[in-house]
Amino acid sequence: MYDIKSLGSKLKTIETSAPEATKAFWAFDKAAMAPGAIPVKYKELMAVAVAFTTQCPYCIQIHAGKAREAGATDHEIAEVVNVAAALRAGAAITHGTHAF
């Protein structure tokens, strides 16, 4: 199911079936990840953290690679793992209050 080798062809099916929306998405994605007030390395590290919390294997692989290309180290990625874990755990704790 999560074979990155088949991702491109499946994305092409989405693009062919909904070209305008897909084109708009890719333009938005490109703009969001472009250098700006936040450097690309930090944007990619944020993307990795979000990928861990959404548990998207494609996003983890793609953005971890891009983070490394932008200069991220093992130490930085390890800290991102812990930040993502802390946020997920914190959300469980704070949402747990709704049980009372």
PDB file as gemmi writes it, atoms N, CA and C in Angstrom:
CRYST1    1.000    1.000    1.000  90.00  90.00  90.00 P 1                      
ATOM      1  N   MET A   1       0.823  -1.199   0.000  1.00  0.00           N  
ATOM      2  CA  MET A   1       0.000   0.000   0.000  1.00  0.00           C  
ATOM      3  C   MET A   1       0.863   1.257   0.000  1.00  0.00           C  
ATOM      4  N   TYR A   2       1.901   1.289   0.819  1.00  0.00           N  
ATOM      5  CA  TYR A   2       2.745   2.477   0.926  1.00  0.00           C  
ATOM      6  C   TYR A   2       4.061   2.283   0.186  1.00  0.00           C  
ATOM      7  N   ASP A   3       3.972   2.062  -1.095  1.00  0.00           N  
ATOM      8  CA  ASP A   3       5.157   1.883  -1.922  1.00  0.00           C  
ATOM      9  C   ASP A   3       5.463   3.193  -2.626  1.00  0.00           C  
ATOM     10  N   ILE A   4       6.527   3.853  -2.211  1.00  0.00           N  
ATOM     11  CA  ILE A   4       6.849   5.169  -2.768  1.00  0.00           C  
ATOM     12  C   ILE A   4       7.128   5.099  -4.267  1.00  0.00           C  
ATOM     13  N   LYS A   5       7.535   3.919  -4.751  1.00  0.00           N  
ATOM     14  CA  LYS A   5       7.801   3.773  -6.184  1.00  0.00           C  
ATOM     15  C   LYS A   5       6.546   3.942  -7.017  1.00  0.00           C  
ATOM     16  N   SER A   6       5.388   3.615  -6.462  1.00  0.00           N  
ATOM     17  CA  SER A   6       4.139   3.757  -7.215  1.00  0.00           C  
ATOM     18  C   SER A   6       3.441   5.095  -6.942  1.00  0.00           C  
ATOM     19  N   LEU A   7       4.010   5.891  -6.061  1.00  0.00           N  
ATOM     20  CA  LEU A   7       3.375   7.161  -5.700  1.00  0.00           C  
ATOM     21  C   LEU A   7       3.206   8.077  -6.912  1.00  0.00           C  
ATOM     22  N   GLY A   8       4.245   8.192  -7.713  1.00  0.00           N  
ATOM     23  CA  GLY A   8       4.194   9.093  -8.867  1.00  0.00           C  
ATOM     24  C   GLY A   8       3.071   8.766  -9.832  1.00  0.00           C  
ATOM     25  N   SER A   9       2.905   7.496 -10.146  1.00  0.00           N  
ATOM     26  CA  SER A   9       1.847   7.121 -11.090  1.00  0.00           C  
ATOM     27  C   SER A   9       0.462   7.346 -10.491  1.00  0.00           C  
ATOM     28  N   LYS A  10       0.330   7.124  -9.208  1.00  0.00           N  
ATOM     29  CA  LYS A  10      -0.966   7.346  -8.555  1.00  0.00           C  
ATOM     30  C   LYS A  10      -1.273   8.841  -8.453  1.00  0.00           C  
ATOM     31  N   LEU A  11      -0.243   9.641  -8.203  1.00  0.00           N  
ATOM     32  CA  LEU A  11      -0.448  11.095  -8.199  1.00  0.00           C  
ATOM     33  C   LEU A  11      -0.845  11.573  -9.594  1.00  0.00           C  
ATOM     34  N   LYS A  12      -0.294  10.949 -10.608  1.00  0.00           N  
ATOM     35  CA  LYS A  12      -0.627  11.312 -11.993  1.00  0.00           C  
ATOM     36  C   LYS A  12      -2.110  11.045 -12.258  1.00  0.00           C  
ATOM     37  N   THR A  13      -2.653   9.980 -11.700  1.00  0.00           N  
ATOM     38  CA  THR A  13      -4.081   9.672 -11.853  1.00  0.00           C  
ATOM     39  C   THR A  13      -4.923  10.781 -11.235  1.00  0.00           C  
ATOM     40  N   ILE A  14      -4.517  11.243 -10.057  1.00  0.00           N  
ATOM     41  CA  ILE A  14      -5.248  12.342  -9.416  1.00  0.00           C  
ATOM     42  C   ILE A  14      -5.151  13.594 -10.276  1.00  0.00           C  
ATOM     43  N   GLU A  15      -3.953  13.887 -10.773  1.00  0.00           N  
ATOM     44  CA  GLU A  15      -3.755  15.071 -11.608  1.00  0.00           C  
ATOM     45  C   GLU A  15      -4.592  15.016 -12.888  1.00  0.00           C  
ATOM     46  N   THR A  16      -4.642  13.855 -13.503  1.00  0.00           N  
ATOM     47  CA  THR A  16      -5.431  13.687 -14.727  1.00  0.00           C  
ATOM     48  C   THR A  16      -6.925  13.829 -14.438  1.00  0.00           C  
ATOM     49  N   SER A  17      -7.354  13.321 -13.321  1.00  0.00           N  
ATOM     50  CA  SER A  17      -8.778  13.331 -12.975  1.00  0.00           C  
ATOM     51  C   SER A  17      -9.263  14.663 -12.433  1.00  0.00           C  
ATOM     52  N   ALA A  18      -8.383  15.408 -11.789  1.00  0.00           N  
ATOM     53  CA  ALA A  18      -8.753  16.711 -11.216  1.00  0.00           C  
ATOM     54  C   ALA A  18      -7.604  17.693 -11.440  1.00  0.00           C  
ATOM     55  N   PRO A  19      -7.368  18.081 -12.695  1.00  0.00           N  
ATOM     56  CA  PRO A  19      -6.163  18.853 -13.019  1.00  0.00           C  
ATOM     57  C   PRO A  19      -6.090  20.230 -12.379  1.00  0.00           C  
ATOM     58  N   GLU A  20      -7.167  20.966 -12.332  1.00  0.00           N  
ATOM     59  CA  GLU A  20      -7.110  22.330 -11.786  1.00  0.00           C  
ATOM     60  C   GLU A  20      -6.830  22.325 -10.288  1.00  0.00           C  
ATOM     61  N   ALA A  21      -7.545  21.489  -9.565  1.00  0.00           N  
ATOM     62  CA  ALA A  21      -7.338  21.424  -8.116  1.00  0.00           C  
ATOM     63  C   ALA A  21      -5.937  20.912  -7.792  1.00  0.00           C  
ATOM     64  N   THR A  22      -5.475  19.916  -8.555  1.00  0.00           N  
ATOM     65  CA  THR A  22      -4.146  19.367  -8.318  1.00  0.00           C  
ATOM     66  C   THR A  22      -3.073  20.410  -8.617  1.00  0.00           C  
ATOM     67  N   LYS A  23      -3.243  21.127  -9.694  1.00  0.00           N  
ATOM     68  CA  LYS A  23      -2.293  22.188 -10.052  1.00  0.00           C  
ATOM     69  C   LYS A  23      -2.250  23.249  -8.948  1.00  0.00           C  
ATOM     70  N   ALA A  24      -3.417  23.614  -8.436  1.00  0.00           N  
ATOM     71  CA  ALA A  24      -3.490  24.608  -7.364  1.00  0.00           C  
ATOM     72  C   ALA A  24      -2.816  24.091  -6.094  1.00  0.00           C  
ATOM     73  N   PHE A  25      -3.021  22.808  -5.801  1.00  0.00           N  
ATOM     74  CA  PHE A  25      -2.376  22.240  -4.620  1.00  0.00           C  
ATOM     75  C   PHE A  25      -0.861  22.309  -4.738  1.00  0.00           C  
ATOM     76  N   TRP A  26      -0.312  21.878  -5.888  1.00  0.00           N  
ATOM     77  CA  TRP A  26       1.142  21.876  -6.043  1.00  0.00           C  
ATOM     78  C   TRP A  26       1.709  23.285  -5.996  1.00  0.00           C  
ATOM     79  N   ALA A  27       0.980  24.248  -6.534  1.00  0.00           N  
ATOM     80  CA  ALA A  27       1.447  25.643  -6.470  1.00  0.00           C  
ATOM     81  C   ALA A  27       1.473  26.119  -5.015  1.00  0.00           C  
ATOM     82  N   PHE A  28       0.429  25.778  -4.268  1.00  0.00           N  
ATOM     83  CA  PHE A  28       0.372  26.144  -2.851  1.00  0.00           C  
ATOM     84  C   PHE A  28       1.504  25.473  -2.081  1.00  0.00           C  
ATOM     85  N   ASP A  29       1.699  24.176  -2.308  1.00  0.00           N  
ATOM     86  CA  ASP A  29       2.754  23.430  -1.630  1.00  0.00           C  
ATOM     87  C   ASP A  29       4.119  24.057  -1.909  1.00  0.00           C  
ATOM     88  N   LYS A  30       4.367  24.390  -3.154  1.00  0.00           N  
ATOM     89  CA  LYS A  30       5.648  25.001  -3.540  1.00  0.00           C  
ATOM     90  C   LYS A  30       5.838  26.346  -2.837  1.00  0.00           C  
ATOM     91  N   ALA A  31       4.785  27.158  -2.804  1.00  0.00           N  
ATOM     92  CA  ALA A  31       4.866  28.466  -2.152  1.00  0.00           C  
ATOM     93  C   ALA A  31       5.074  28.320  -0.644  1.00  0.00           C  
ATOM     94  N   ALA A  32       4.383  27.377  -0.038  1.00  0.00           N  
ATOM     95  CA  ALA A  32       4.495  27.183   1.411  1.00  0.00           C  
ATOM     96  C   ALA A  32       5.891  26.734   1.817  1.00  0.00           C  
ATOM     97  N   MET A  33       6.538  25.942   0.985  1.00  0.00           N  
ATOM     98  CA  MET A  33       7.839  25.387   1.334  1.00  0.00           C  
ATOM     99  C   MET A  33       9.007  26.218   0.802  1.00  0.00           C  
ATOM    100  N   ALA A  34       8.715  27.310   0.109  1.00  0.00           N  
ATOM    101  CA  ALA A  34       9.775  28.166  -0.448  1.00  0.00           C  
ATOM    102  C   ALA A  34      10.484  28.933   0.669  1.00  0.00           C  
ATOM    103  N   PRO A  35      11.732  29.332   0.434  1.00  0.00           N  
ATOM    104  CA  PRO A  35      12.434  30.146   1.426  1.00  0.00           C  
ATOM    105  C   PRO A  35      11.666  31.445   1.677  1.00  0.00           C  
ATOM    106  N   GLY A  36      11.655  31.858   2.904  1.00  0.00           N  
ATOM    107  CA  GLY A  36      10.975  33.094   3.290  1.00  0.00           C  
ATOM    108  C   GLY A  36      11.503  33.526   4.643  1.00  0.00           C  
ATOM    109  N   ALA A  37      10.622  33.993   5.499  1.00  0.00           N  
ATOM    110  CA  ALA A  37      11.024  34.372   6.853  1.00  0.00           C  
ATOM    111  C   ALA A  37      11.585  33.158   7.601  1.00  0.00           C  
ATOM    112  N   ILE A  38      11.093  31.984   7.250  1.00  0.00           N  
ATOM    113  CA  ILE A  38      11.596  30.738   7.837  1.00  0.00           C  
ATOM    114  C   ILE A  38      12.443  30.033   6.778  1.00  0.00           C  
ATOM    115  N   PRO A  39      13.689  29.706   7.090  1.00  0.00           N  
ATOM    116  CA  PRO A  39      14.536  29.008   6.123  1.00  0.00           C  
ATOM    117  C   PRO A  39      13.980  27.625   5.761  1.00  0.00           C  
ATOM    118  N   VAL A  40      14.305  27.151   4.577  1.00  0.00           N  
ATOM    119  CA  VAL A  40      13.807  25.857   4.082  1.00  0.00           C  
ATOM    120  C   VAL A  40      14.126  24.720   5.053  1.00  0.00           C  
ATOM    121  N   LYS A  41      15.313  24.711   5.626  1.00  0.00           N  
ATOM    122  CA  LYS A  41      15.681  23.642   6.566  1.00  0.00           C  
ATOM    123  C   LYS A  41      14.670  23.545   7.702  1.00  0.00           C  
ATOM    124  N   TYR A  42      14.282  24.675   8.249  1.00  0.00           N  
ATOM    125  CA  TYR A  42      13.333  24.657   9.363  1.00  0.00           C  
ATOM    126  C   TYR A  42      11.929  24.299   8.894  1.00  0.00           C  
ATOM    127  N   LYS A  43      11.561  24.733   7.703  1.00  0.00           N  
ATOM    128  CA  LYS A  43      10.264  24.342   7.153  1.00  0.00           C  
ATOM    129  C   LYS A  43      10.209  22.828   6.960  1.00  0.00           C  
ATOM    130  N   GLU A  44      11.302  22.258   6.465  1.00  0.00           N  
ATOM    131  CA  GLU A  44      11.333  20.809   6.260  1.00  0.00           C  
ATOM    132  C   GLU A  44      11.318  20.067   7.591  1.00  0.00           C  
ATOM    133  N   LEU A  45      12.002  20.585   8.602  1.00  0.00           N  
ATOM    134  CA  LEU A  45      11.938  19.957   9.929  1.00  0.00           C  
ATOM    135  C   LEU A  45      10.523  20.028  10.494  1.00  0.00           C  
ATOM    136  N   MET A  46       9.841  21.145  10.273  1.00  0.00           N  
ATOM    137  CA  MET A  46       8.439  21.233  10.701  1.00  0.00           C  
ATOM    138  C   MET A  46       7.586  20.214   9.952  1.00  0.00           C  
ATOM    139  N   ALA A  47       7.846  20.072   8.648  1.00  0.00           N  
ATOM    140  CA  ALA A  47       7.100  19.102   7.847  1.00  0.00           C  
ATOM    141  C   ALA A  47       7.336  17.682   8.356  1.00  0.00           C  
ATOM    142  N   VAL A  48       8.560  17.386   8.765  1.00  0.00           N  
ATOM    143  CA  VAL A  48       8.858  16.065   9.322  1.00  0.00           C  
ATOM    144  C   VAL A  48       8.060  15.851  10.609  1.00  0.00           C  
ATOM    145  N   ALA A  49       8.022  16.850  11.474  1.00  0.00           N  
ATOM    146  CA  ALA A  49       7.259  16.725  12.724  1.00  0.00           C  
ATOM    147  C   ALA A  49       5.782  16.486  12.438  1.00  0.00           C  
ATOM    148  N   VAL A  50       5.234  17.234  11.497  1.00  0.00           N  
ATOM    149  CA  VAL A  50       3.822  17.042  11.137  1.00  0.00           C  
ATOM    150  C   VAL A  50       3.630  15.653  10.547  1.00  0.00           C  
ATOM    151  N   ALA A  51       4.570  15.207   9.723  1.00  0.00           N  
ATOM    152  CA  ALA A  51       4.471  13.875   9.130  1.00  0.00           C  
ATOM    153  C   ALA A  51       4.465  12.792  10.202  1.00  0.00           C  
ATOM    154  N   PHE A  52       5.266  12.988  11.256  1.00  0.00           N  
ATOM    155  CA  PHE A  52       5.249  12.013  12.347  1.00  0.00           C  
ATOM    156  C   PHE A  52       3.891  12.007  13.036  1.00  0.00           C  
ATOM    157  N   THR A  53       3.311  13.180  13.246  1.00  0.00           N  
ATOM    158  CA  THR A  53       2.033  13.221  13.962  1.00  0.00           C  
ATOM    159  C   THR A  53       0.878  12.740  13.091  1.00  0.00           C  
ATOM    160  N   THR A  54       0.953  12.955  11.775  1.00  0.00           N  
ATOM    161  CA  THR A  54      -0.095  12.437  10.882  1.00  0.00           C  
ATOM    162  C   THR A  54       0.200  11.005  10.461  1.00  0.00           C  
ATOM    163  N   GLN A  55       1.401  10.547  10.754  1.00  0.00           N  
ATOM    164  CA  GLN A  55       1.871   9.201  10.461  1.00  0.00           C  
ATOM    165  C   GLN A  55       1.784   8.864   8.972  1.00  0.00           C  
ATOM    166  N   CYS A  56       2.204   9.818   8.144  1.00  0.00           N  
ATOM    167  CA  CYS A  56       2.224   9.624   6.699  1.00  0.00           C  
ATOM    168  C   CYS A  56       3.605   9.130   6.274  1.00  0.00           C  
ATOM    169  N   PRO A  57       3.731   7.859   5.880  1.00  0.00           N  
ATOM    170  CA  PRO A  57       5.046   7.340   5.521  1.00  0.00           C  
ATOM    171  C   PRO A  57       5.664   8.047   4.317  1.00  0.00           C  
ATOM    172  N   TYR A  58       4.836   8.454   3.364  1.00  0.00           N  
ATOM    173  CA  TYR A  58       5.371   9.193   2.218  1.00  0.00           C  
ATOM    174  C   TYR A  58       5.969  10.521   2.677  1.00  0.00           C  
ATOM    175  N   CYS A  59       5.230  11.235   3.494  1.00  0.00           N  
ATOM    176  CA  CYS A  59       5.690  12.543   3.969  1.00  0.00           C  
ATOM    177  C   CYS A  59       6.941  12.416   4.814  1.00  0.00           C  
ATOM    178  N   ILE A  60       6.997  11.387   5.651  1.00  0.00           N  
ATOM    179  CA  ILE A  60       8.185  11.177   6.479  1.00  0.00           C  
ATOM    180  C   ILE A  60       9.397  10.987   5.581  1.00  0.00           C  
ATOM    181  N   GLN A  61       9.294  10.099   4.600  1.00  0.00           N  
ATOM    182  CA  GLN A  61      10.424   9.816   3.719  1.00  0.00           C  
ATOM    183  C   GLN A  61      10.807  11.036   2.884  1.00  0.00           C  
ATOM    184  N   ILE A  62       9.826  11.674   2.293  1.00  0.00           N  
ATOM    185  CA  ILE A  62      10.103  12.806   1.410  1.00  0.00           C  
ATOM    186  C   ILE A  62      10.686  13.981   2.195  1.00  0.00           C  
ATOM    187  N   HIS A  63      10.043  14.361   3.288  1.00  0.00           N  
ATOM    188  CA  HIS A  63      10.487  15.559   4.012  1.00  0.00           C  
ATOM    189  C   HIS A  63      11.736  15.315   4.852  1.00  0.00           C  
ATOM    190  N   ALA A  64      11.941  14.099   5.339  1.00  0.00           N  
ATOM    191  CA  ALA A  64      13.206  13.809   6.028  1.00  0.00           C  
ATOM    192  C   ALA A  64      14.354  13.937   5.030  1.00  0.00           C  
ATOM    193  N   GLY A  65      14.147  13.451   3.826  1.00  0.00           N  
ATOM    194  CA  GLY A  65      15.173  13.588   2.790  1.00  0.00           C  
ATOM    195  C   GLY A  65      15.438  15.031   2.428  1.00  0.00           C  
ATOM    196  N   LYS A  66      14.365  15.799   2.271  1.00  0.00           N  
ATOM    197  CA  LYS A  66      14.533  17.216   1.943  1.00  0.00           C  
ATOM    198  C   LYS A  66      15.166  17.979   3.099  1.00  0.00           C  
ATOM    199  N   ALA A  67      14.834  17.602   4.331  1.00  0.00           N  
ATOM    200  CA  ALA A  67      15.456  18.251   5.494  1.00  0.00           C  
ATOM    201  C   ALA A  67      16.962  17.986   5.488  1.00  0.00           C  
ATOM    202  N   ARG A  68      17.338  16.762   5.197  1.00  0.00           N  
ATOM    203  CA  ARG A  68      18.765  16.421   5.130  1.00  0.00           C  
ATOM    204  C   ARG A  68      19.445  17.188   4.005  1.00  0.00           C  
ATOM    205  N   GLU A  69      18.776  17.282   2.845  1.00  0.00           N  
ATOM    206  CA  GLU A  69      19.337  18.051   1.729  1.00  0.00           C  
ATOM    207  C   GLU A  69      19.546  19.518   2.114  1.00  0.00           C  
ATOM    208  N   ALA A  70      18.676  20.019   2.993  1.00  0.00           N  
ATOM    209  CA  ALA A  70      18.778  21.409   3.439  1.00  0.00           C  
ATOM    210  C   ALA A  70      19.746  21.568   4.603  1.00  0.00           C  
ATOM    211  N   GLY A  71      20.383  20.466   5.017  1.00  0.00           N  
ATOM    212  CA  GLY A  71      21.410  20.558   6.049  1.00  0.00           C  
ATOM    213  C   GLY A  71      21.028  20.027   7.411  1.00  0.00           C  
ATOM    214  N   ALA A  72      19.857  19.431   7.563  1.00  0.00           N  
ATOM    215  CA  ALA A  72      19.454  18.896   8.867  1.00  0.00           C  
ATOM    216  C   ALA A  72      20.339  17.714   9.253  1.00  0.00           C  
ATOM    217  N   THR A  73      20.641  17.640  10.535  1.00  0.00           N  
ATOM    218  CA  THR A  73      21.502  16.588  11.067  1.00  0.00           C  
ATOM    219  C   THR A  73      20.670  15.510  11.759  1.00  0.00           C  
ATOM    220  N   ASP A  74      21.322  14.394  12.079  1.00  0.00           N  
ATOM    221  CA  ASP A  74      20.654  13.344  12.854  1.00  0.00           C  
ATOM    222  C   ASP A  74      20.151  13.891  14.185  1.00  0.00           C  
ATOM    223  N   HIS A  75      20.950  14.742  14.826  1.00  0.00           N  
ATOM    224  CA  HIS A  75      20.553  15.310  16.117  1.00  0.00           C  
ATOM    225  C   HIS A  75      19.281  16.147  15.974  1.00  0.00           C  
ATOM    226  N   GLU A  76      19.196  16.946  14.919  1.00  0.00           N  
ATOM    227  CA  GLU A  76      17.996  17.777  14.714  1.00  0.00           C  
ATOM    228  C   GLU A  76      16.777  16.910  14.438  1.00  0.00           C  
ATOM    229  N   ILE A  77      16.943  15.889  13.615  1.00  0.00           N  
ATOM    230  CA  ILE A  77      15.805  15.019  13.317  1.00  0.00           C  
ATOM    231  C   ILE A  77      15.386  14.253  14.562  1.00  0.00           C  
ATOM    232  N   ALA A  78      16.339  13.825  15.377  1.00  0.00           N  
ATOM    233  CA  ALA A  78      16.002  13.142  16.627  1.00  0.00           C  
ATOM    234  C   ALA A  78      15.204  14.062  17.555  1.00  0.00           C  
ATOM    235  N   GLU A  79      15.580  15.342  17.610  1.00  0.00           N  
ATOM    236  CA  GLU A  79      14.820  16.282  18.434  1.00  0.00           C  
ATOM    237  C   GLU A  79      13.421  16.483  17.870  1.00  0.00           C  
ATOM    238  N   VAL A  80      13.297  16.487  16.539  1.00  0.00           N  
ATOM    239  CA  VAL A  80      11.982  16.612  15.915  1.00  0.00           C  
ATOM    240  C   VAL A  80      11.101  15.421  16.304  1.00  0.00           C  
ATOM    241  N   VAL A  81      11.686  14.233  16.343  1.00  0.00           N  
ATOM    242  CA  VAL A  81      10.939  13.048  16.768  1.00  0.00           C  
ATOM    243  C   VAL A  81      10.352  13.283  18.161  1.00  0.00           C  
ATOM    244  N   ASN A  82      11.177  13.809  19.058  1.00  0.00           N  
ATOM    245  CA  ASN A  82      10.720  14.021  20.430  1.00  0.00           C  
ATOM    246  C   ASN A  82       9.714  15.155  20.542  1.00  0.00           C  
ATOM    247  N   VAL A  83       9.877  16.204  19.763  1.00  0.00           N  
ATOM    248  CA  VAL A  83       8.888  17.294  19.768  1.00  0.00           C  
ATOM    249  C   VAL A  83       7.542  16.758  19.294  1.00  0.00           C  
ATOM    250  N   ALA A  84       7.549  15.993  18.204  1.00  0.00           N  
ATOM    251  CA  ALA A  84       6.298  15.433  17.690  1.00  0.00           C  
ATOM    252  C   ALA A  84       5.657  14.509  18.719  1.00  0.00           C  
ATOM    253  N   ALA A  85       6.467  13.684  19.376  1.00  0.00           N  
ATOM    254  CA  ALA A  85       5.943  12.779  20.398  1.00  0.00           C  
ATOM    255  C   ALA A  85       5.348  13.556  21.569  1.00  0.00           C  
ATOM    256  N   ALA A  86       6.032  14.612  21.984  1.00  0.00           N  
ATOM    257  CA  ALA A  86       5.534  15.422  23.101  1.00  0.00           C  
ATOM    258  C   ALA A  86       4.200  16.069  22.759  1.00  0.00           C  
ATOM    259  N   LEU A  87       4.078  16.557  21.524  1.00  0.00           N  
ATOM    260  CA  LEU A  87       2.828  17.207  21.116  1.00  0.00           C  
ATOM    261  C   LEU A  87       1.683  16.208  21.054  1.00  0.00           C  
ATOM    262  N   ARG A  88       1.950  15.019  20.526  1.00  0.00           N  
ATOM    263  CA  ARG A  88       0.901  13.991  20.482  1.00  0.00           C  
ATOM    264  C   ARG A  88       0.495  13.589  21.895  1.00  0.00           C  
ATOM    265  N   ALA A  89       1.483  13.404  22.763  1.00  0.00           N  
ATOM    266  CA  ALA A  89       1.181  13.013  24.134  1.00  0.00           C  
ATOM    267  C   ALA A  89       0.448  14.132  24.865  1.00  0.00           C  
ATOM    268  N   GLY A  90       0.895  15.361  24.648  1.00  0.00           N  
ATOM    269  CA  GLY A  90       0.223  16.500  25.280  1.00  0.00           C  
ATOM    270  C   GLY A  90      -1.219  16.621  24.837  1.00  0.00           C  
ATOM    271  N   ALA A  91      -1.463  16.370  23.562  1.00  0.00           N  
ATOM    272  CA  ALA A  91      -2.841  16.425  23.064  1.00  0.00           C  
ATOM    273  C   ALA A  91      -3.694  15.344  23.712  1.00  0.00           C  
ATOM    274  N   ALA A  92      -3.121  14.159  23.915  1.00  0.00           N  
ATOM    275  CA  ALA A  92      -3.875  13.093  24.581  1.00  0.00           C  
ATOM    276  C   ALA A  92      -4.220  13.489  26.012  1.00  0.00           C  
ATOM    277  N   ILE A  93      -3.268  14.089  26.712  1.00  0.00           N  
ATOM    278  CA  ILE A  93      -3.514  14.514  28.090  1.00  0.00           C  
ATOM    279  C   ILE A  93      -4.584  15.590  28.147  1.00  0.00           C  
ATOM    280  N   THR A  94      -4.419  16.628  27.336  1.00  0.00           N  
ATOM    281  CA  THR A  94      -5.385  17.727  27.412  1.00  0.00           C  
ATOM    282  C   THR A  94      -6.754  17.319  26.892  1.00  0.00           C  
ATOM    283  N   HIS A  95      -6.806  16.484  25.878  1.00  0.00           N  
ATOM    284  CA  HIS A  95      -8.108  16.001  25.411  1.00  0.00           C  
ATOM    285  C   HIS A  95      -8.724  15.020  26.409  1.00  0.00           C  
ATOM    286  N   GLY A  96      -7.861  14.364  27.178  1.00  0.00           N  
ATOM    287  CA  GLY A  96      -8.353  13.461  28.216  1.00  0.00           C  
ATOM    288  C   GLY A  96      -9.198  14.168  29.249  1.00  0.00           C  
ATOM    289  N   THR A  97      -8.989  15.473  29.403  1.00  0.00           N  
ATOM    290  CA  THR A  97      -9.798  16.218  30.380  1.00  0.00           C  
ATOM    291  C   THR A  97     -11.266  16.236  30.002  1.00  0.00           C  
ATOM    292  N   HIS A  98     -11.570  16.010  28.715  1.00  0.00           N  
ATOM    293  CA  HIS A  98     -12.968  16.014  28.276  1.00  0.00           C  
ATOM    294  C   HIS A  98     -13.726  14.779  28.777  1.00  0.00           C  
ATOM    295  N   ALA A  99     -12.992  13.798  29.268  1.00  0.00           N  
ATOM    296  CA  ALA A  99     -13.632  12.610  29.822  1.00  0.00           C  
ATOM    297  C   ALA A  99     -14.185  12.865  31.214  1.00  0.00           C  
ATOM    298  N   PHE A 100     -13.851  14.032  31.784  1.00  0.00           N  
ATOM    299  CA  PHE A 100     -14.267  14.292  33.164  1.00  0.00           C  
ATOM    300  C   PHE A 100     -15.297  15.388  33.212  1.00  0.00           C  
TER     301      PHE A 100                                                      
END                                                                             
